C-alpha cells in the first residue's frame, strides 16, 4: 500500500508551487496595473498631482482602484487634444485663405478684377505690363511702373441723407405802440417833398 503521508506531502508541495505561481502572477499583474496607470495618467495630464493620485489609487486599492481611475481619467490624451487643436487651426487657416468679395462675400479667384456677383472692383491691371495688381499698390512690383493714386475698392454705400429742410425763421413782429410815431420810409419822404 502506498504511503499516504508521502502522497499528501507531494500534493502539499504541488499545491504550494501553484499558490506561489498564482501569487507571483497576481503581484506581476498588480505592478503592471501600476505602470500602465502611471503611463496613461502621464499621457492624459501634465499635472503631477493627478498622476500621483492616480497611481496611489491603484497601489492602495488594486483592481477597484484601477476601475476608479478608468472612470475619472480625462477622456482624451494630450496627443489627441493636440491633433484636434491642429485640425481646428488648419480649418481656420483654410477659411482665412479662401478669398471672398469684401462686399457680397461671394467666392472669388485671386486674379479676378471685379466680383462677378456684385461688380465690385477687386484688382486693377498694370498700365505697363498688364499684370493683376492690388488696388492699394501705387507701383507695380513686377515692372516697377508707377500706377497713379492708389484706389480703395468700390463699396456699395447709400448716399448721405439730404440735410433737413430749414423752415424760414419768423422775425418777431412788434406792433407799434400808440405813443411812438411811425417812421416814414425815405422814398415816401422824397415824394412828399416834391
Backbone as a ProteinNet text record, in pm:
[ID]
protein_1_A
[PRIMARY]
XXXXXXXXXXXXXXXXXXXXXXXXXXXXXXXXXXXXXXXXXXXXXXXXXXXXXXXXXXXXXXXXXXXXXXXXXXXXXXXXXXXXXXXXXXXXXXXXXXXXXXXXXXXXXXXXXXXXXXXXXXXXXXXXXXXXXXXXXXXXXXXXXXXXXXXXXXXXXXXXXXXXXXXXXXXXXXXXXXXXXXXXXXXXXXXXXX
[TERTIARY]
81	0	86.3	49.3	131.5	120.8	220.8	225.9	143.1	41.4	-49.8	23.6	109	178.9	272	329.7	415.8	334.4	213.9	126.8	79.9	45.1	-2.5	110.6	229.7	340	372	362	383.4	272.3	148.5	35.1	49.8	98	119.1	224.9	332.7	438.1	388.6	306.3	248.1	153.9	75.7	-18	57.4	166	247.1	306.2	351.4	407.2	300.3	178.9	69.6	32.6	25.7	-6.1	103.5	229.6	340.2	332	299.6	285.9	170.9	55.9	-59.9	-26.5	41	81.6	176.6	275.3	370.4	297.8	201	124.3	42.2	-24.4	-105.1	-17.1	101.8	193.8	240.7	275.3	318.1	203.9	79.4	-36.9	-57.4	-37.1	-51.9	53.1	178.4	285.5	254.5	205.2	171.7	58.3	-40.6	-150	-96.6	-0.4	58	133.5	215.9	293.9	200.5	98.4	4.7	-69.3	-112.1	-183.3	-93.2	33.1	125.6	144.4	166.8	186.5	60.5	-54.7	-180.2	-208.2	-185.3	-208	-111.9	11.8	110.2	74.2	11.6	-25.9	-153.7	-227.9	-354.4	-350.2	-247.9	-243.2	-98.7	-74.8	58.9	68.2	-42.6	-47.7	13	120	189.7	98.7	21.6	-67.8	-168.6	-223	-318	-250.5	-129.2	-56.5	-28.1	17.8	49.5	-77.3	-185.2	-311.4	-364.2	-351.1	-396.5	-318.5	-187.6	-104.3	-133.9	-155.7	-185.7	-317.1	-415.5	-542.1	-517.1	-436.4	-409.6	-322	-225.1	-138.5	-221.2	-310.6	-386.1	-501.1	-574.1	-697.6	-690.9	-575.9	-555.9	-658.1	-734.1	-828.2	-940.9	-1002.3	-1102.9	-1042.2	-916.8	-850.3	-832.7	-800	-787.6	-922.4	-1028.9	-1162.8	-1200	-1166.7	-1192.2	-1114	-988.2	-908.3	-969.6	-1014.4	-1073.7	-1198.8	-1272.9	-1393.9	-1356.6	-1254.6	-1222.9	-1121.6	-1053.6	-947.1	-1003	-920.6	-964.5	-995.4	-1089.1	-1137.1	-1033.1	-957.4	-861.4	-719.2	-625.5	-484.8	-437.5	-321.1	-265.1	-236.1	-193	-165.4	-294	-402.8	-531.4	-581.1	-563.6	-605.3	-523.8	-393.4	-306.7	-347.4	-375.3	-418	-550.8	-643.6	-772.2	-752.8	-665.7	-638.8	-570.4	-478	-412.4	-512.9	-605.1	-707.6	-794.7	-828.8	-908.1	-834.6	-705.4	-626.3	-613	-599.4	-590.1	-720	-832.6	-961.8	-975.1	-932.9	-939.5	-849.3	-730.3	-639	-697.6	-763.4	-826.4	-937.3	-1012.4	-1121.2	-1062.3	-953.3	-892.2	-829.2	-773.4	-709.1	-811	-930.9	-1033.8	-1069.6	-1055.9	-1079.2	-1226.3	-1280.2	-1418.7	-1424.4	-1530	-1552.6	-1575.8	-1514	-1533.2	-1673.1	-1748.5	-1882.4	-1990.4	-1994.6	-2103.6	-2061	-1932	-1876.2	-1895.9	-1902.3	-1910.5	-1769.1	-1751.1	-1617.7	-1561.3	-1433.6	-1367.6	-1231.5	-1180.5	-1045.3	-946.4	-820.4	-723	-693.9	-722.6	-691.9	-814	-927	-1046	-1021.8	-1061.9	-1054	-1178.9	-1294.9	-1420.5	-1494.2	-1578.3	-1659.9	-1769.6	-1785	-1888.6	-2028.7	-2039	-2170.6	-2220	-2138	-2184.3	-2108.3	-2012.5	-1937.4	-1848.7	-1807	-1713.8	-1574.4	-1502.8	-1367.3	-1276.2	-1208.8	-1123.9	-975.3	-933.3	-794.7	-790.2	-669.9	-652.8	-537.8	-532.6	-422.9	-317.4	-193.3	-81.6	-91.3	-68.8	-75.7	37.1	147.8	264.6	272.2	265.3	285.7	155.9	45.2	-83.7	-107.2	-19.1	-37.8	-142.1	-204.1	-308.9	-242.9	-290.5	-233.6	-341.1	-296.2	-384.4	-423.2	-544	-590.2	-509.3	-452.4	-380.4	-237.1	-186.1	-47.6	-31.1	68	96.9	201.9	275.3	381.2	361.9	382.3	373.4	497.9	483.4	602.2	668.2	604.9	658.9	746.2	701.3	778.6	829	782.2	829.2	763.3	661.2	593.2	500.6	502.4	412.2	269.3	176.3	38.2	-56.9	-12.4	-104.1	-149.1	-256.8	-300.9	-366.1	-332.2	-396.7	-545.3	-624.4	-769.1	-819.7	-902.8	-967.4	-1083	-1119.6	-1226.9	-1358.5	-1439.1	-1569.8	-1655.1	-1715.1	-1806.3	-1945.1	-2041	-2178.9	-2223.5	-2246.5	-2293.9	-2414.6	-2495.3	-2609.9	-2565	-2616.1	-2573.3	-2618.9	-2545.2	-2584.9	-2720.6	-2798.3	-2930.1	-2915.3	-3010.4	-3001.2	-3018.7	-2960.5	-2976.5	-3123.5	-3165.2	-3306.5	-3342.3	-3461.3	-3506.5	-3526.5	-3474	-3488.5	-3609.9	-3687.6	-3801.9	-3753.6	-3808.7	-3765	-3802.3	-3706.2	-3734	-3817.9	-3913.3	-4002.2	-3941.4	-3946.4	-3899.6	-4013.2	-3978.8	-4087.2	-4147.5	-4274.8	-4344.3	-4376.2	-4341.5	-4372.9	-4474.5	-4571.3	-4673.1	-4628.3	-4648.4	-4604.5	-4691	-4628.1	-4704.5	-4774.3	-4884.1	-4956.7	-4879.1	-4784.8	-4710.3	-4594.5	-4549.9	-4435.7	-4485.5	-4432.7	-4475	-4416.6	-4490.2	-4445.9	-4336.9	-4235.4	-4128.4	-4171.3	-4145.6	-4182.5	-4060.8	-4082.4	-3968.8	-3909	-3778.5	-3711.4	-3770	-3817.9	-3875.9	-4004.4	-4077.7	-4203.1	-4175.2	-4068.5	-4034.4	-3992.1	-3921.6	-3876	-3995.8	-4095	-4212.8	-4293	-4299.3	-4374	-4306.6	-4176.1	-4100.2	-4114	-4151.6	-4160.1	-4287.2
-117.4	0	125.2	217.4	336.7	416.4	485.3	564.2	691.5	711.5	825.8	953.7	945.8	1066.8	1116.9	1028	1067.4	1132.8	1078.8	1136.3	1274.5	1288.2	1417.5	1520.5	1479.7	1575.3	1616.8	1519.8	1552.1	1644.2	1617.6	1701.7	1840.5	1846.8	1974.3	2058.3	1994.7	2070.5	2119.5	2038.2	2083	2200.3	2191.3	2298.1	2425.6	2413.7	2530.2	2593.8	2512.5	2562.8	2639.5	2583.1	2650.7	2781.6	2784	2908.1	3011.5	2970	3062.8	3118.8	3033.8	3080.9	3180.5	3149.2	3239.3	3370.9	3363.5	3484.3	3568.9	3504.9	3579.1	3643.4	3573.3	3626.9	3748	3736.7	3847.9	3968.2	3942.1	4051.6	4119.9	4040.8	4097.6	4176	4125.7	4196	4328.4	4328.2	4449.9	4552.5	4510.3	4600.5	4652.4	4565.5	4606.9	4710.3	4694.2	4791.8	4926.3	4922.8	5048	5119.3	5043.9	5103.2	5155.2	5076.5	5120	5247	5251.9	5369.9	5492.1	5476.5	5589.6	5639.3	5548.1	5588.5	5653.3	5596.5	5651	5788.6	5802.4	5932.6	6037.3	5998	6091.5	6131.2	6041.5	6075.2	6159.3	6165.4	6239.8	6370.4	6389.4	6510.5	6548.5	6679.5	6727.1	6755.7	6747.7	6778.3	6662.5	6690.2	6586.8	6532.5	6619.2	6574.3	6470.7	6492.8	6397.8	6264.9	6269.4	6145.8	6065.7	6132.9	6064.3	6008.1	6083.6	6036.9	5915.3	5914.9	5800.5	5674.2	5686.2	5571.5	5526.1	5620.8	5585.2	5507.9	5541.1	5466.3	5319.4	5293.5	5155.8	5084.3	5155.4	5093.8	5052.9	5140.6	5114.3	5016.4	5030.8	4952.7	4846.3	4834.1	4731.8	4742.8	4639	4639.4	4741.1	4754.7	4860.7	5000.4	5021.4	5149.7	5176.4	5071.2	5085.3	5120.5	5058.4	5090.7	5235.4	5282.4	5423.3	5516.7	5482.9	5565.2	5567.9	5453.9	5447.9	5535.1	5544.6	5628.3	5776.4	5812.9	5954.1	6013.9	5934.6	5987	6075.8	6169.4	6253.2	6168.3	6215	6138.4	6122.1	6228.6	6221.7	6242.9	6187	6204.1	6341	6380.9	6509.4	6510.9	6397.7	6389.3	6405.5	6342.7	6356.2	6500.4	6562	6701.7	6792.5	6766.8	6845.7	6828.6	6705.6	6680	6748.2	6746.8	6812.9	6963	7022.5	7165.7	7199.3	7111.8	7133.6	7129.1	7033.4	7023.4	7148.4	7198.4	7320.9	7440.3	7451.6	7561.8	7549.6	7426.4	7406.8	7448	7415.4	7455.9	7606.7	7674.1	7819.7	7882.5	7827.4	7880.1	7861.3	7748.6	7724.2	7825.3	7855.4	7953.5	8091.4	8127.8	8259.1	8271.5	8163.5	8169	8173.5	8128.6	8131.6	8276.2	8317.9	8457	8479	8585	8622.7	8771.9	8812.4	8953.6	9027.6	9143.1	9215.2	9273	9283.7	9342.4	9235.9	9139.3	9040.4	8904.5	8885.5	8760.6	8641.6	8668.1	8563.2	8512.6	8382.8	8326.5	8380	8422.1	8478	8411.5	8421.3	8372.4	8485	8452.8	8557.9	8654	8615.2	8703.4	8774.9	8770.8	8844	8993.9	9069.2	9214.4	9273.7	9212.4	9255.3	9132.9	9154.5	9045.5	9013.3	8886.7	8853.7	8865.5	8872.3	8878	9021.8	9109.2	9245.9	9352.6	9312.7	9402.9	9501.4	9465.4	9548.7	9531.9	9642.8	9637.5	9579.4	9467.7	9396.9	9422.8	9425.8	9445.7	9537.5	9576.3	9655.5	9596.7	9629.7	9583.6	9692.3	9648.9	9742.3	9809.7	9940.7	10015.6	9977	9929.2	9899.7	9752.8	9661.3	9519.2	9438.1	9492.4	9424.4	9318.9	9308.9	9210.4	9260.7	9165.7	9199.5	9253.6	9370.1	9436.9	9461.3	9475.7	9514.5	9660.1	9696.2	9833.1	9934.4	9893.3	9985.3	10010.7	9933.4	9947.1	10067.7	10149.1	10265.3	10235.5	10122.9	10084.4	9937.3	9901.6	9761.7	9688.9	9581.3	9510.7	9426	9408	9324.4	9404.1	9527.7	9606.3	9737.9	9777	9898.7	10025.3	10014.7	10130.9	10191.9	10324.7	10394.1	10381.4	10364.3	10338.1	10452.9	10564.3	10672.2	10658.7	10721.8	10719.8	10586.4	10527.1	10401.6	10424.5	10327.2	10338	10227.8	10263.5	10159.7	10106.1	9981.5	9919.2	9990.6	9982.2	10044.5	9971.9	10045.5	9984.4	10038.7	9957	9999	10072.2	10199.1	10279.4	10357.8	10392.3	10475.6	10620.2	10708.6	10848.5	10905.2	11002.7	11058.9	11126.6	11122.1	11184.2	11335	11397.5	11542.8	11612	11729.1	11799.1	11832.3	11836.7	11865	12004.9	12012.8	12140.5	12239	12357.4	12459.2	12545.6	12560.1	12649.2	12792.3	12883.3	13022.7	13066.9	13131.1	13175.3	13302.6	13305.3	13421.4	13528.2	13645.2	13757.5	13795.4	13819.8	13857.5	13990.7	13987.7	14109.7	14192.5	14315.7	14406.8	14507.2	14523.2	14621.5	14758.5	14858.9	14991.5	15038	15098.6	15148.2	15278.4	15305.8	15426	15553.7	15551.1	15671.2	15695.1	15592.8	15605.9	15648.6	15759.1	15798.1	15702.3	15682.8	15594	15662.7	15582.3	15636.1	15625.9	15731	15733.9	15687.1	15592.6	15545.5	15660.7	15654.2	15764.3	15788.7	15689	15712.6	15790.5	15764.1	15836.9	15980.9	16007.5	16146.7	16223	16159.5	16228.1	16263.1	16175.8	16201.5	16315.7	16329.4	16437.1	16571.3	16573.4	16697.3	16755	16684.1	16737.5	16804.1
0	0	0	-88.6	-95.6	34.4	60.8	183.5	164.6	247.4	236.8	277.3	370.6	413.6	303.1	225.3	113.3	3.2	-21.2	-125.1	-81.4	44.9	95.8	93.5	125.5	122.9	-21.9	-114.4	-254.9	-305.2	-266.9	-304.9	-242.8	-118.5	-49.3	-119	-163	-232	-368.2	-438.2	-566.1	-541	-434.7	-400.4	-364.4	-290.5	-255.4	-382.5	-475.2	-600.3	-679.5	-687.1	-758.5	-691.8	-557.8	-485.6	-508.2	-508.2	-533.3	-675.3	-772.9	-912.1	-925	-863.8	-869.7	-799.6	-684.8	-612	-694.5	-758.6	-842.5	-961.2	-1020.4	-1132.6	-1087.5	-972	-921.3	-886.5	-829.1	-797.9	-926.6	-1028.8	-1157.5	-1222	-1208.4	-1261.6	-1189.5	-1057.9	-978.5	-1020.1	-1038.4	-1082.6	-1223.4	-1311.4	-1447.7	-1446.3	-1358.4	-1347.8	-1299.9	-1205.4	-1156	-1267.9	-1340.8	-1450.6	-1560.3	-1596.4	-1700.4	-1656.7	-1529.5	-1479.4	-1484.7	-1445.2	-1449.3	-1592.3	-1685.2	-1826.1	-1883.6	-1853	-1904.8	-1845	-1713.8	-1649.3	-1704.8	-1730.7	-1785.3	-1928.4	-2004.3	-2142.3	-2149.6	-2039.1	-2039.2	-1961.3	-1878.9	-1797.7	-1770	-1760.8	-1724.7	-1575	-1506.5	-1363.5	-1283.8	-1210.6	-1133.2	-1024	-960.6	-853.2	-903.8	-1020.9	-1080.1	-1109.8	-1159.9	-1190.9	-1064.6	-958.4	-832.2	-768.5	-771.5	-713.4	-788.5	-920.2	-999.5	-964.3	-953.1	-918.4	-774.9	-684.8	-545	-535.1	-617.8	-618.5	-652.3	-752.7	-794.8	-691.4	-632.9	-532.4	-410.5	-367.2	-244.3	-266.4	-376.2	-391.9	-500.9	-567.6	-668.5	-781.7	-811.9	-923.6	-905.2	-785.8	-770.7	-791.7	-751.7	-776.3	-924.4	-1000.8	-1145.1	-1207.9	-1159.7	-1211.2	-1179.4	-1058	-1023.2	-1115.8	-1140.4	-1230.8	-1370.3	-1420.2	-1554.1	-1563.2	-1454.1	-1453.7	-1451	-1373.7	-1350.8	-1447.9	-1524.2	-1609.7	-1720.5	-1771.8	-1884	-2007.1	-2085.3	-2199.9	-2309.7	-2336.6	-2446.5	-2396.1	-2469.9	-2433.9	-2479.8	-2431.7	-2473.1	-2622.6	-2676.5	-2820.5	-2901	-2856.3	-2926.4	-2918.4	-2802.3	-2786.4	-2878.7	-2887.2	-2974.9	-3121.1	-3162.3	-3300.3	-3331	-3233.7	-3253.9	-3269.2	-3186.4	-3197.2	-3329.3	-3373.4	-3502.7	-3617	-3610.1	-3714.5	-3715.5	-3597	-3588.9	-3647.2	-3616.1	-3671.5	-3823.1	-3872.5	-4017.8	-4085.8	-4022.8	-4079.7	-4080	-3971.6	-3966.4	-4072.2	-4090.2	-4190.4	-4330.3	-4353.4	-4482.7	-4508.7	-4404.9	-4419	-4447	-4376.4	-4396	-4534.2	-4586.7	-4717.6	-4831.2	-4807.4	-4911.7	-4938.6	-5062.6	-5095.2	-5127.1	-5069.3	-5092.6	-5120.3	-5185.9	-5215.5	-5083.3	-5063.5	-4937.7	-4921.6	-5031.4	-5023.3	-5007.9	-5101.5	-5100.9	-5045.8	-5015.1	-4960.4	-5053.6	-5183.2	-5284.3	-5309.3	-5332.1	-5354	-5484.8	-5479.1	-5596.9	-5615	-5735.4	-5766	-5739.9	-5712	-5679.4	-5794.3	-5918.1	-6030.1	-6086.7	-6018.6	-6065.3	-6052.1	-6154.8	-6148.2	-6083.5	-6110.3	-6049.9	-5998.5	-5899.8	-5845.6	-5946.6	-5986.1	-6083.7	-6026.5	-5897.1	-5834.4	-5817.1	-5757.3	-5727.8	-5806	-5890.5	-5978.1	-5902.2	-5782.6	-5707	-5765.8	-5782.7	-5836.9	-5730.4	-5762.7	-5667.1	-5692	-5817.5	-5855.2	-5977	-6015.2	-6137.5	-6216.1	-6344.4	-6430	-6434.7	-6440.7	-6454.5	-6591.5	-6593.5	-6718.9	-6814	-6760	-6842.1	-6882.6	-6784.3	-6816.5	-6818.7	-6768.1	-6775.1	-6667.7	-6567.5	-6460.8	-6362	-6290.9	-6193.4	-6067.5	-6021.8	-5904.3	-5799.4	-5677.8	-5569.6	-5589.1	-5550.6	-5570.3	-5489.3	-5378.9	-5290.4	-5335.4	-5429.8	-5471.5	-5563	-5534.8	-5617.8	-5723.3	-5707.3	-5800.6	-5834.3	-5957.3	-5999	-5949.3	-5869.2	-5820.5	-5928.6	-6043.1	-6149.6	-6246.1	-6280.4	-6376.6	-6318.2	-6200.9	-6135.6	-6184.5	-6265.5	-6322.1	-6217	-6203.5	-6110.5	-6162.1	-6070.5	-6109.6	-6081.3	-6037.7	-6005.5	-5860.6	-5828.5	-5689	-5657.7	-5541.8	-5503.9	-5481.9	-5522	-5511.9	-5420.9	-5329.1	-5248.6	-5331.2	-5312.2	-5389.1	-5374	-5477.8	-5474.7	-5373.3	-5289.6	-5194.3	-5220	-5193.6	-5214.2	-5089	-5107.4	-4994.5	-5040.2	-4948.5	-4981.1	-4967.2	-5051.8	-5041.6	-4907.3	-4856.7	-4727.6	-4740.9	-4636.2	-4644.5	-4660.5	-4732.9	-4751.3	-4616.1	-4604.5	-4476.1	-4455.6	-4332.4	-4307.8	-4359.2	-4417	-4472.4	-4358.5	-4379.7	-4275.8	-4309	-4211.5	-4228.1	-4207.7	-4285.6	-4264.9	-4124	-4061.3	-3924.7	-3931.7	-3850.5	-3846.8	-3757.8	-3810.8	-3730.3	-3636.1	-3515.8	-3423.9	-3469.3	-3477.5	-3520.3	-3397.6	-3408.3	-3297.1	-3347.8	-3273.4	-3308.7	-3259.4	-3343.4	-3298	-3181.8	-3089.7	-2974.9	-3016.5	-2957.8	-2998.3	-2970	-2879.7	-2844.5	-2941	-3010.4	-3099.7	-3236.7	-3292.6	-3426.2	-3529.6	-3635	-3741.4	-3820.4	-3854.4	-3937.3	-4081.5	-4155.3	-4295.6	-4374.2	-4466.3	-4544.8	-4626.6	-4656.1	-4728.2	-4867	-4934.7	-5067.5	-5056.1	-4950	-4931.7	-4897.9	-4820.7	-4782.6	-4907.3	-4997	-5118.3	-5206.3	-5206.7	-5287.5	-5229.9	-5099.9	-5034.4	-5058.9	-5060.3	-5075.3	-5214.7	-5312.3	-5447.2	-5471.8
[MASK]
++++++++++++++++++++++++++++++++++++++++++++++++++++++++++++++++++++++++++++++++++++++++++++++++++++++++++++++++++++++++++++++++++++++++++++++++++++++++++++++++++++++++++++++++++++++++++++++++++

